Amino acid sequence: MSSSLPAHNDKSPSRTPRAEAAPADAGDDFIAVLDFGGQYAHLIARRIRHLGVLAKVFPPLAATAELKRARGIVLSGGPRSVYGEDAVPFNPDVLALDMPLLGLCYGHQVLAHHLGGQVRHLDHGEFGKTRLRLRPGDTGPLFEGVPRETEVWMSHGDTVVRAPEGFDVLAETDLTPVAAMRHRTRPVFGMMFHAEVNDTPEGGRILANFVALTGARKTWTMERFIEGALEACRRQVAGRNVLMFLSGGVDSTVAYAPQAPGAQGPAHPGPVPAHRVRGRG
């Protein structure tokens, strides 16, 4: 496959270049999640991390060379249609990479549409809890341990009605004839439902099966993440003073609390009027 990607023109103000520290997880295996604009992309990454494997979220136009470093790729859901001008621009070379690929909801439609299947609009859509029926026969490693009928969470107006050539249909629902599919010779899978949400009871098992297929080493822990994030902050600050606004809310408090014990030099707390923070004074 070939793609014509837009040139990157950095028009940001010039600044003094500074050597940046390598991330603490630079040598770790990871699974890439392509974010097509859905609300669940970061939840997918979180579910994968909870399985012990590092997950990183990338934009759909991420460079092929960057994604080649991943052990597997998940294509997330999204609110648009895969056909016409409404489609999310993405790097189609991703679909030819020699690694496990998993499309979820919109990602499932991306696989079907770009590999020669058919996606069309449903009159009433398919939303909420839905009964998924696995086809008779071998449904492959992704559904290992999953009952032949199970409940899944659907949220889509378009659906896959025909799988691309070379794919087997694994599951269906009353409205979606291709609710799950897999390539016969490559580790490429698509599912119309959201495996990452709690309303898909077997979703955790399905994601765990996919992670196992990637062969990624389980090196991610929350403790290691915190340690690495703090070390990266120390290297970036490099002995300089830091101006930090602490609102008392969850985000700023969580950002400040881990660094407070290791901070060097005095802290000078003081009130800042809200209108100053919002740029109205």
C-alpha positions as CSV (number, residue, x, y, z in Angstrom):
1,M,0.0,0.0,0.0
2,S,1.1,3.6,-0.5
3,S,0.0,6.8,1.1
4,S,0.5,10.5,0.5
5,L,1.0,12.0,3.9
6,P,1.0,15.8,4.4
7,A,4.3,17.5,5.0
8,H,4.9,18.7,8.6
9,N,5.5,22.5,8.7
10,D,6.5,23.6,12.2
11,K,5.5,27.3,12.5
12,S,6.0,27.4,16.2
13,P,8.2,30.2,17.6
14,S,11.9,29.5,17.6
15,R,13.4,28.4,20.9
16,T,16.7,27.2,22.3
17,P,17.0,23.5,21.6
18,R,17.5,21.4,24.7
19,A,18.4,17.8,24.9
20,E,15.5,15.8,26.1
21,A,15.8,12.7,28.3
22,A,14.8,9.4,26.8
23,P,11.6,8.1,28.3
24,A,11.9,5.6,31.1
25,D,10.0,3.0,29.0
26,A,12.1,3.6,25.9
27,G,13.3,0.0,25.7
28,D,10.0,-1.6,26.7
29,D,7.7,-3.6,24.3
30,F,4.5,-1.6,23.7
31,I,1.2,-1.9,21.9
32,A,0.1,1.2,19.8
33,V,-3.5,2.5,19.9
34,L,-4.5,4.6,17.0
35,D,-7.0,7.3,18.2
36,F,-9.7,7.9,15.6
37,G,-11.5,10.4,17.7
38,G,-13.7,8.1,19.8
39,Q,-14.2,8.5,23.6
40,Y,-12.6,5.1,24.4
41,A,-9.1,5.3,22.9
42,H,-7.4,6.0,26.2
43,L,-9.6,3.4,27.9
44,I,-8.2,0.8,25.5
45,A,-4.7,1.8,26.4
46,R,-5.5,1.7,30.1
47,R,-7.0,-1.8,29.7
48,I,-3.8,-3.0,28.0
49,R,-1.6,-1.5,30.7
50,H,-3.7,-3.3,33.3
51,L,-2.7,-6.5,31.6
52,G,0.9,-5.5,32.3
53,V,1.9,-4.3,28.8
54,L,2.8,-0.7,28.0
55,A,0.3,1.0,25.6
56,K,0.9,4.3,23.8
57,V,-1.8,6.3,22.0
58,F,-0.9,7.7,18.5
59,P,-2.8,9.9,16.0
60,P,-4.1,8.1,12.9
61,L,-1.5,9.7,10.7
62,A,1.4,8.4,12.8
63,A,4.5,7.6,10.7
64,T,4.9,3.9,9.7
65,A,8.5,3.9,11.0
66,E,7.3,5.0,14.4
67,L,4.6,2.3,14.5
68,K,7.0,-0.4,13.4
69,R,8.5,-0.4,16.9
70,A,5.2,-1.6,18.4
71,R,4.4,-5.3,19.0
72,G,0.8,-4.8,17.9
73,I,-1.7,-2.1,16.9
74,V,-5.3,-1.4,18.0
75,L,-7.5,0.8,15.8
76,S,-9.9,2.6,18.1
77,G,-13.5,3.6,17.6
78,G,-14.6,7.0,16.3
79,P,-17.7,9.0,15.6
80,R,-17.3,9.4,11.8
81,S,-18.0,7.3,8.7
82,V,-15.1,5.5,6.9
83,Y,-16.4,6.5,3.5
84,G,-16.7,9.9,1.8
85,E,-15.3,13.2,3.0
86,D,-16.2,12.5,6.6
87,A,-13.6,9.8,6.9
88,V,-10.7,10.3,9.4
89,P,-7.4,10.7,7.5
90,F,-5.0,8.0,8.5
91,N,-1.8,6.2,7.3
92,P,-3.1,3.2,5.3
93,D,0.4,1.6,5.3
94,V,-0.3,0.6,8.9
95,L,-2.6,-2.1,7.5
96,A,0.3,-3.8,5.8
97,L,2.6,-4.0,8.8
98,D,3.7,-7.5,9.8
99,M,2.3,-7.5,13.3
100,P,-1.1,-8.3,15.1
101,L,-3.8,-5.7,14.3
102,L,-7.1,-5.3,16.0
103,G,-9.9,-3.0,14.8
104,L,-12.6,-2.0,17.3
105,C,-15.9,-0.5,16.1
106,Y,-14.7,2.3,13.7
107,G,-11.4,0.5,13.5
108,H,-13.2,-2.6,12.4
109,Q,-14.9,-0.6,9.7
110,V,-11.5,0.8,8.6
111,L,-10.1,-2.7,8.1
112,A,-13.2,-3.8,6.2
113,H,-13.4,-0.7,4.0
114,H,-9.8,-0.3,3.1
115,L,-9.1,-4.1,2.5
116,G,-12.1,-4.6,0.2
117,G,-15.1,-5.3,2.3
118,Q,-18.3,-3.4,2.5
119,V,-19.6,-0.9,5.2
120,R,-23.0,0.6,5.0
121,H,-25.3,2.8,7.1
122,L,-27.9,1.1,9.4
123,D,-31.5,2.6,9.4
124,H,-31.7,2.6,13.2
125,G,-28.1,1.9,14.3
126,E,-27.1,-0.6,16.9
127,F,-26.6,0.8,20.4
128,G,-26.3,-0.7,23.9
129,K,-26.1,-4.2,25.1
130,T,-26.4,-6.8,22.3
131,R,-26.2,-10.6,22.0
132,L,-23.2,-11.7,20.1
133,R,-23.3,-15.2,18.5
134,L,-20.0,-16.9,17.5
135,R,-20.1,-18.8,14.3
136,P,-19.8,-22.6,14.4
137,G,-16.3,-24.0,14.0
138,D,-12.9,-22.5,14.9
139,T,-13.1,-18.9,15.9
140,G,-9.4,-18.5,16.4
141,P,-7.2,-17.4,19.3
142,L,-9.0,-14.1,19.9
143,F,-12.2,-15.8,21.2
144,E,-10.5,-18.6,23.1
145,G,-12.4,-19.2,26.3
146,V,-15.3,-17.0,25.3
147,P,-18.9,-18.6,25.3
148,R,-20.6,-19.2,22.0
149,E,-23.1,-16.5,22.9
150,T,-22.2,-13.5,25.0
151,E,-23.3,-9.9,25.7
152,V,-21.4,-7.1,24.1
153,W,-21.7,-3.3,23.9
154,M,-22.5,-1.8,20.5
155,S,-22.4,1.9,19.6
156,H,-22.5,2.5,15.8
157,G,-24.7,3.8,13.0
158,D,-22.6,2.2,10.2
159,T,-21.7,-1.5,10.1
160,V,-19.7,-4.1,8.2
161,V,-22.0,-6.1,6.0
162,R,-19.3,-8.0,4.0
163,A,-15.8,-9.0,5.1
164,P,-12.9,-8.5,2.8
165,E,-11.5,-11.3,0.7
166,G,-9.2,-13.5,2.7
167,F,-11.2,-13.0,6.0
168,D,-13.4,-15.4,7.9
169,V,-16.5,-14.1,9.7
170,L,-16.3,-15.1,13.4
171,A,-19.5,-13.7,14.9
172,E,-22.7,-11.9,14.2
173,T,-25.6,-10.1,15.8
174,D,-29.2,-9.5,14.7
175,L,-28.2,-6.3,12.9
176,T,-24.5,-6.9,12.1
177,P,-23.6,-9.9,9.9
178,V,-19.9,-9.3,10.3
179,A,-19.6,-8.5,14.1
180,A,-16.1,-10.1,14.2
181,M,-13.7,-11.3,11.6
182,R,-10.1,-12.5,11.1
183,H,-7.7,-12.9,8.3
184,R,-6.9,-16.5,7.3
185,T,-3.1,-16.1,7.2
186,R,-2.3,-12.9,9.0
187,P,-3.0,-11.9,12.7
188,V,-5.5,-9.2,11.7
189,F,-8.8,-9.0,13.5
190,G,-11.9,-6.8,13.6
191,M,-14.7,-6.5,16.0
192,M,-17.8,-4.3,15.7
193,F,-18.3,-4.1,19.5
194,H,-16.3,-2.3,22.3
195,A,-14.2,-4.9,24.1
196,E,-12.7,-2.3,26.4
197,V,-15.9,-1.4,28.3
198,N,-17.4,-3.1,31.3
199,D,-20.6,-3.7,29.5
200,T,-18.8,-6.3,27.4
201,P,-18.2,-9.0,30.1
202,E,-15.8,-11.1,28.0
203,G,-13.9,-8.0,26.7
204,G,-11.1,-8.3,29.2
205,R,-10.5,-11.9,28.1
206,I,-10.6,-10.9,24.4
207,L,-8.0,-8.1,24.9
208,A,-5.8,-10.4,27.0
209,N,-5.9,-12.9,24.1
210,F,-4.8,-10.2,21.7
211,V,-2.0,-9.0,24.0
212,A,-0.8,-12.6,24.2
213,L,-0.7,-12.8,20.4
214,T,1.6,-9.8,20.2
215,G,4.2,-11.5,22.4
216,A,4.8,-8.2,24.2
217,R,6.7,-8.5,27.5
218,K,4.8,-7.5,30.5
219,T,6.9,-4.8,32.0
220,W,4.4,-2.1,32.9
221,T,3.4,-1.3,36.5
222,M,1.9,1.8,38.0
223,E,4.9,2.1,40.4
224,R,7.4,1.9,37.5
225,F,5.4,4.5,35.6
226,I,5.4,6.9,38.5
227,E,9.1,6.4,39.1
228,G,9.9,7.0,35.4
229,A,7.6,10.0,35.1
230,L,9.3,11.7,38.1
231,E,12.8,10.9,36.7
232,A,11.8,12.4,33.3
233,C,10.5,15.6,35.1
234,R,13.8,15.9,37.1
235,R,15.8,15.6,33.9
236,Q,13.7,18.1,32.0
237,V,13.7,20.7,34.9
238,A,17.5,20.2,35.2
239,G,17.9,22.3,38.4
240,R,15.8,25.2,37.2
241,N,13.0,26.7,39.3
242,V,9.4,25.6,38.5
243,L,6.3,27.8,38.5
244,M,3.3,25.5,39.2
245,F,-0.3,26.5,39.7
246,L,-2.1,24.3,42.2
247,S,-5.9,24.8,42.0
248,G,-6.8,22.2,44.7
249,G,-8.5,20.1,42.1
250,V,-7.7,16.5,41.3
251,D,-5.5,17.0,38.3
252,S,-3.1,19.6,39.6
253,T,-2.9,18.0,43.1
254,V,-2.0,14.6,41.6
255,A,0.6,16.3,39.4
256,Y,2.2,18.1,42.4
257,A,2.0,15.5,45.2
258,P,4.4,12.9,43.9
259,Q,7.1,15.6,43.2
260,A,6.8,17.5,46.5
261,P,8.9,15.1,48.6
262,G,11.8,15.3,46.1
263,A,11.6,19.0,45.4
264,Q,14.8,20.9,46.0
265,G,14.6,24.4,47.4
266,P,11.8,26.3,49.1
267,A,8.2,26.3,48.0
268,H,6.4,29.6,48.0
269,P,2.6,29.1,48.0
270,G,0.3,32.0,47.4
271,P,-3.2,32.7,46.1
272,V,-3.8,33.5,42.5
273,P,-7.1,35.2,41.6
274,A,-9.2,33.0,39.3
275,H,-9.6,35.8,36.7
276,R,-5.8,36.0,36.4
277,V,-5.6,32.2,35.6
278,R,-8.4,32.6,33.0
279,G,-6.6,35.5,31.3
280,R,-9.2,38.2,32.1
281,G,-7.1,40.5,34.2
